[in-house]
Amino acid sequence: MARDAGRSPGERPPTDEVDLIVAAWRRETPQLDVEPLEVLSRVARLARHLDRLRRDAFAAHSLETWEFDVLAALRRAGAPHELSPGQLLVQTLVSSGTMTNRVDRLAGRGLVQRRPSPDDGRSVRVRLTAAGTAVVDAALADLVRAEHRMLAVLGDEERRTLATLLRRVAAPFESPAART
């Protein structure tokens, strides 16, 4: 059920900053079709709000966003909650040197540990510790609660529709070919 159902016929949704920006561009550059700004400027602004929300949720658990990303990748891997550094690179989209530094810092905090690979003694695996599991689980719970509050303006069907539409727009950038 749409949340607009309570509006009178013909009543417009509330105006936001993007409406003002788009109206100004239409006035100043009538030769351009600025319709993409209607969607993508809102996505960009929403991303900034979401980044702030996530930073706050993670900071409550003394985590930086990158720390949560690494810990979450390990937690999602399933028992025994370990991955190779290469697998972590793929999931977090950072360079090898950056990942080494990140694992060093997380290991120093006791949130992960390096273990020799059982398949190859020259390789290592990065494993989530009990402390790492506790902190990532608590941070995730707070994050999900905050994100539910953020999306509370939408009904269930609206959230599903929005997820479907955003997936369709994002898919070409997430394909294996786009990653190379």
Secondary structure, DSSP 8 states (H G I E B T S, - for coil): --GGGGS-TT------HHHHHHHHHHHH-TTS--HHHHHHHHHHHHHHHHHHHHHHHHHTTT--HHHHHHHHHHHHT-TTTEE-HHHHHHHHT--HHHHHHHHHHHHHTTSEEEEE-SS-TT-EEEEE-HHHHHHHHHHHHHHHHHHHHHTTTS-HHHHHHHHHHHHHHHHHHHSHHHH-
